[in-house]
Amino acid sequence: METLLNITIYLPLLALVAFMFVKNDNAIRWIALIVTSLTFAVSLPLIFNFDSANSHIAQYVTESGPLLFGLDVNYIVGLDGLSLLLFMLTTFLGPIVVLSAWTSVKKHVGAFFAMLMLLQTGSLGVFASLDLILFYIFFELTLIPMYFLIGIWGGADRIAATIKFFIYTLVGSLIMLVALVYVGFDAGNAVNDGVFITDWRVLSGPEYQIGLVEQTWLFLAFSLAFFIKVPLFPFHTWLPYAHTEAPTAGSVVLAAVMLKMGTYGLIRFCLPMFPNAMVEFAPYVALLAVIGIIYGALVAMVQKDVKKLVAYSSVSHLGFVVLGLFALNTIGVQGAIIQMINHGLSTGALFLIVGMIYDRRHTRQISDFGGLAGVIPVFAVFFMIATFSSIGLPGLNGFVGEFLILMGAFTSETLDNIWFAIFGTTGVILAAVYMLWMFQRVMFGPIKHEENKNIKDLNAREIGLLVPVMIFIVWIGIRPTHFTQFSEHQVNVLLEEAAQKKNEILMSTNPAELPSWANKLYKVEINLAELKGDNNE
């Protein structure tokens, strides 16, 4: 199985080799489809043989190295409860993304699919990496193909969108790199005989503890990179621009996979390494998440471009994920994890559908449509299911994640304020307003434009790539435990270990040694920890 994991990660790169020798565009498309389909097929035993009862332990681990001379930096990959579903979502979407670009991409076909293959390997590497340096390498690797996908095959303003996307994400990543290097040296001095180390299993363990002041700065550095990647309000401005200008395939990968790297990084690295800072900043981050939920929904409501509307809906929906993560309880975090998958399916489907209608009408303006349900009924059915999924209709996947997240926020001891859940719920109401209003204007009413009377309905290829997505949308909605079971045990263990580590650090901290700002930030918790210690004695 260890070999199978590595094959899955790097199999897409074989297509790059083939593209060097194949010049026929149709042959290139078929090679990309075969390789991505094979990648998904090869990955299936990883989930079928996954031990959910021990999901907190990384499975299928491959370890070799060191990668850097004199440093304890190794090639370590594996899957656990936090990464398994995201890893599988990436392989599942591979052939679907290839099929979505089958006829729409006509220039530089080989280069386009080469970028998709490189992007898939980079994304799989992000979710499988168990070493921080390796994670960072894959994390940055994904920027390169997305940069070219938007910059070469994007819309009229693709250059500006590309530059904004690249600058935002690169600045956050470089700040995280500085913090990562500090952690590596600090951990080396603390638990590795002075040798630089970035093994996540060591850094997240109880033996490595970071002081309160250092935690605060390191958390801010790591979380900034992840907040930009999500993106969390107010770091969101690059996303709608990038989505609108990206080709359909790029928008699907960006929404379904790349944005999840931010939320994944928060729960994978920030919680186990900086538990005190995570708790202290939780109310402030939750506030930004709720603002993002409402702001994204309100801005989506006034959009005239259907693709930009879906892009702003991502800002709103990913605010729910961040809110669930910072509820810091099992219900909220489980809801956030499943909602990452749900968002990838529902928003990915919406971008696919928008791309299909754009290929037919070469416009995304809502006012240019109307009355399409009677002309393309099959398209209307798929569009309706994706819309209902996005607004969280009970029985579909979106309801499961949002319900768990709001329950987690409502009962969170960390947030300790039900208003986060109450205001967060308005995002669900607003989502129904802007999504259903958009659907009504596009699909119903009189046909006002002659071009809409002769639009062709979905063909077999388009139906074939949408059906698997719809199956999972319904499956998760009806039987969510089939999916939440993979992460449930690890979430419980992760939260328990983080709470224990947090209390140990507080007990060992002398408030007098803290700067005044840090003393104020942690004063209440330090006093509580000391009080608990006296009671135990």
N, C-alpha and C positions, 0 to 999 in steps of 0.2 A: 504493500500500500504506500510505503514511503516513496518508492520509485514512481508509482502512479501519480502521486501529488506533483512531483517534479515534471513529469511528462505533461500533465494538464497545464502547468504554468507556462512551459516553454514550447508546447506544440504549435501555437500560432506563429512562432518565429520561423517554422519550416516553410510557411507560405511565402515569407520574405525571400527565402532562397529560391523558391520556384519562380517568383515574379521576375527574378533577374534573367531568367532564360526564356520566359514566355512573354510574347508581345501581343498575342491576340486578346482583345478585351473580354470576349465571352469566356475564353479559357481561364482568364484571371478571375472572373466572377465565380466560375465553378470551383476553382481551386480554393478560393476564400470560403465558399459555402461548405465544401467538403471538410476543410480543416477545422472550421469552427464547429461544425456538426460532430466531427470526431472528438474534438475537445470536450464538448458537452457529454458525449457518450462515455468517454474515458473517465470523466469526473463523477459519474453516477455511483460507482462502487464506494466512493468516499463518503457519501451520505447514507447509503444503504448499510455500510459497515460501521458507522459512527456509533460509539458507545455513549448514549445520552446520560447514563447514570454517572459517568465520569467526565462530563463535558468541561469541567473546570481544569482538566489536565489536557495539555496539547497532545493531539494524536497525529499519527503518520509523520512523526518528526524526522527530519533530515538535518544533520549537523556536521559541518566540515569547516575547516579553516586553520589558522586565522586568515582573514581576508587582507588585513593590513599589518605590516611587519611591526612587531613590538607592541601591538595592541590586541586586547582580547575581544576582537570584533570578528564574528564568525557568520558563516552562511547557515542560518537556522530558519527553517520553514516548518509549519505544522498548522493544524486546524483545531479549534476548540469551539465552544458554544457561542462565543461572540462573533466568530468569523465564518463559520460554516455556511450559513444561509446567504450571506453576502457573496461569498466565493461561488456558491452554486448559482446565484442570480446572475453573476457575471458570465459564467459559461452558458447558461440558459439563453441569455440575450444575444450571444455571439452570432449564431446563424440568423436570428430574427433581424438584427441590425444589417447584416449583409444583404438579406433579401429586400430590406426596405430601400436600399440604394441600387437595386438591380438595374433599373432603367433610368433613374433620375440623374445618376452621375455619368456624364459622357466625356469629360475631359480628364486627362491624366488618370485613367482608370486604375492602372497598376499602382501608382503612387497613393491613390486614395485608399485602396484596400490594404496596402502596406501599412499605412498609418493606423488603420483599424486593428490590424493584427498586432502591431507594436503596443497600441493602447490596451488591448486585451491582456497581453502578457504583463504589462505594467500594473494594471488593475488587480489581476490575480496575485501578483507578487505583494502588493500592498496588504491584502487581506490574509496572506499566508505568512508574512514575515514575523519572526519572533525575536529579531534583533533590531534595535532602534536605528542603527546606521543602515542596515539593509532595507528597513521600512522607508527610511528617508530617500534612499536611492530610487526605489520603485515609485515613491510618492512624487518625486520630481520628474521621473521618467514619463509619467502620464501627461505632463505639461507639454512635452515636445510634440507628440502626434496631434493633440487637441489644438495646439497653436496653428499647425499647418492645416488641419481640417477646417477650421474657421477661416483662416487667412487666405486659403486658396479656393476652397469650394463654397465659401459663405456668400452672403448677400451683398448688396451695394455698399454698405458701410462696414464690410468685414475687417478692413485693416484697423479701423479705430476700435472695433469690438475686440479684436485680437490683442491689440496693445494693452487695452484696459484689463482684459482677463489676465494676461501674462504678468503685468506689473503688480496687480493686486495679489495674486497668488504667490508670486516669487518673493515679494517683500515679506509676506507672512512666513514663508518657508525659511528664508534666511535668518529671521529672528529666532525661529524655532531651532535652527541649526546651532546657533550660539548657545542656547539653553541646553541642547542635546549634548554638546561637547562638555559643558560644565558638569552635567549629570554623569557623563562617562568618567571624567576624572574624579569626581567626588565619590562615586560608587567604587571606583578602583581603590581609592585610599581607604574607604570604609570597610570593604568586604572582599577585596581581591588582591591583597598584598601590594597595593600601589599601582597595579596595572590597569590601564583604561579598559572599561568593560561596558557593553551596551546590551547585554542579554536581558530581554524583558522579564524572563523568569526570575532573575536575580533582583532586578530593579523593583519589581512588584512584590517581592517577598517580604516577610516580616523583619529579616535581618538588616535590610537597608532602609534607613529612616533619614528624612531630610528635615532640617530645622524649619521653624515657622516662617522666618523671614525669607529664607531661600525658597521655600515652597511657594510663597506669594509671588515672587518675581518669576520663578520658573513656570508656575501655572499660567501667569499672564502671557509669557512668551509662547508656550505651547498652545494655549487656547486661542491666542490671536490667529495663529496659522489655521487652526481648525475652524474658528468662527468665520474666517474669510472663505474657507472652502465650503462651508455648509450651504449658503452663506447666511449668517445671523445679522439681523438689523443692528447697527447701521452699516454693516460691511457688505451689503447685498447689491450695491448699484451696478456691479459688473455683470451680474447674472442675467437679468432680462435682456440686456444688450447682446451678450454672447449667445443666448438662446435664440433670439430673433434672427441673428445673422448666420448662425450655424446651419449647415445642411441637416436634413432630417436625421440621418444616422448619428451625426455629432450631437444633436440635441438629445436624442434618446440615451446615448452613453453618458452624456454630461449629467442628465437628470437622474437616470436610474443607478448609475455606478459612481461617478466621480464625486458628486455632492455627498455621498454617504461616507467618503473617506474622512470628512470632517467630523461627523457625528461618531463614526467608529473610533477615530483617534481620541475623542474626549473620554469615552468609556474604557477604551483599551489602555491608554497611557495616563491620562490626567487623574482619574480616580484612584488607581492603586499607588501611584507615585506621589501625588499631592492631595491626600485625603482631607487634610485640615483646610487647605485653601479651597478645595472643591466645595466643602460645606459652607465656609465663610462667604464665598462669592455666589453661592447658589441662588439666594433671593434676587441679587442684581442681574444675574444671567437669566433667571426666570422672567424677570420684568422685561428684559430685552426680547425674550422669546415671545411673550404675550404681545408686546408692541409690534413685533414682526408679523405675528398671526393676524392682527387686526389691520395693520398698515398694508400688508400684502393683499389682503382681501379687498380692502377699499380701493386700492389702486387698480386691482384686477377688474373691479366692477366698471370702471370708466374706460377700459381699453377698447379701441376700435379694431385692433389687429388681434385675431383669434390666437395666434401663436404667442404674442406678447401677453395676452390674458393668461394662458397656461403657464407662461414663465413666472408671472407674478403670483400665481396660485402656488408655485413651488416654494416661494419665499414664505408664504403663509403656512403651508403644510409642514415644511421643515422646522418652523417655529414650534410646532407640536412635538416633534422629535426631541428638540433641545429641552423643552419643558419637561418631558417625561424623563430624560436622563438626569436632570438636576432636581427632580423630585427625590432621587436617591432612595427609593424603596423598590421592592420587587415588582409591584404592579406597574409603576411608572416606567422603570427601565425595561421590563419585558414589553410593555406597550411601545416604547421607543424603538426597540430592536425589530419587532414585527412591522412597525410602521415604516421603517427604512425599506423593507421589502415591499410593502404595500405601495409606497410612493413610487418605487421603481417600476412596478407593474402598471399602476393606474396612469401616472403622468407619462411614463414611457409609451403607453398605448395612445394617450391623447396626442403626443407629438407625432406618432406614426400616422394617426388619422388626419391630423392637420397637414402632414406632408402629402398624404394621398389626395386630399382635396386640392392642395396647391398645385400638384402635378397636372390636375385636370383643368383648373381655372386660372392658374398663375396669378392668383391674388389671395390675400389672407384677410382682407377687409370684411368685417361682419356684414356691412351694408351691401356688399356685392352678392350676398347669398339670399336665402329665403325660399321656402317651399321645396327643399331638396328631398324631404322624406318620401314624397310621392314619386320622385324621379329615380332615386337610388336607395331603395328600401333596405337592402342588405347593409350598406354603409350606415344607414340610420340606426340599425339595431346595434351594431358594434359601438357606434358613437354614444348611444344611449347608455349601454352597459359601462363604458369607460367613464362617462359623466357621473352616473350614479355611484360608481366606485370612488370617484374623487371627492364627492360630497359626503361620503360616509353612510350610505344607505344600509340599514340593517340587512344582513344576509350576504353582503359583499365585504371584501377585505378591508376597505377603508374604515368601516364602523368599528371593527375589532381593535385596531391600533389606537384610534382616537378615544374610544371609550376607556381603554386601559390607561392611557396617558392622563386623561382628565380625572379618573378615579385615583391614580397615583398622586397627582397634584393636589387633589382635594384632601387626601389623607396623609400627606407628607409632613413628617415632623420637622424636616429640615427647612422647608419653605414656611411652615407654620402660619399659613394665611390662605383661607379658602378663596380669596379674591383672585388669585392666580387662575384657579380652575374656573371660576365664574366668568371672568373676562375672556379666558381661553375658549370657553364654550361659544362665545359670540362669533368666533372664527368659523365654527361649524354652520351657524345660521347664515353668515355672510357668504360662505362657500356655496350653499344651496341657492342663494340669490343670484350671484354672478354666473355660476355654471348653468343653472337652469334657464336664466335669461338669455345667455349666449346660445344655448342649445335651441331654445324656442325661435330666436331670430334667424339662426342658420337653417334649421330643418323644417320649420312650419311657416304658415302664412302664404300669401300669394307669391307666385313667381314673377318678380319684377324685372328680371334681366333675361333676355332671349337665350344667352349663352347657357343658362342653367337648365334649359329644357332638354338639352342633348347630352348632358353629362353621362358618362358610362359608369355603371355600378362596379363594385369591386370585382377583380378577376381572381382566378384560383390562387395565384401567388400571394395576393394581398390577404385573401381569406385565410390561407394557410399560415401566414405569419401572425395573424391576429388571434386565431383560435386558441393556440397554446396559452397566450397571455390571459385570455378570458377564462380559460379553465382554472388557472391558478387564482384569478380574482374571485371566482365563485367558491373554489375549494377552501381558500383561507377564510372566507366569510362564513362558511358552514362548519368547518372543522379546524378552527385555529390551533387547537392543541396538537395537531399533527406537525405543526411548525414550531410552536413555542416550546415544545418539549426539548428541543435541541439546546436551548439556552437557559432554561429555567434553573437547573442545578448550578450552573456557573454563576448566574446572576446572584443567587443566594449566597454562594461562597464568596464572591467578589465583594458584595456589600458587607458581609460579616467581617472579612479580613480587613477591609478598608476602615471600618468602624473601630476595630481593635487596634489597628496601627495608629489611627488618629488619636485615640485615648492614650496610648503609650507615649506618643510624642508630646501630648499636652502635659502628662504627668511628669515628664522629664524636663520640662521647660521652666526656667526661672523667669518670671515676668520682669524682674528688675534688669535682666540682660537684654531685653527687647527694646528697639527704638520706640519712641512715644507713639508713632502711628501704628506700629504693629501691636504694641501693648493695648491700645484702644480696640484694635480689630479683634484680638483674641482674648481680651481680658475676662469676659464672662465665661467663656468655655474653660479657660485655665482655672478659674476659681471653682467651677463646677467639678472639674476633674480632681482638684485637690480635695474638695469636699467629699467626693465619692471615695477617694483614697483613705481619708480619715475614717469614714464610716465602715469601710471594709476592715480597717485595723481594729 
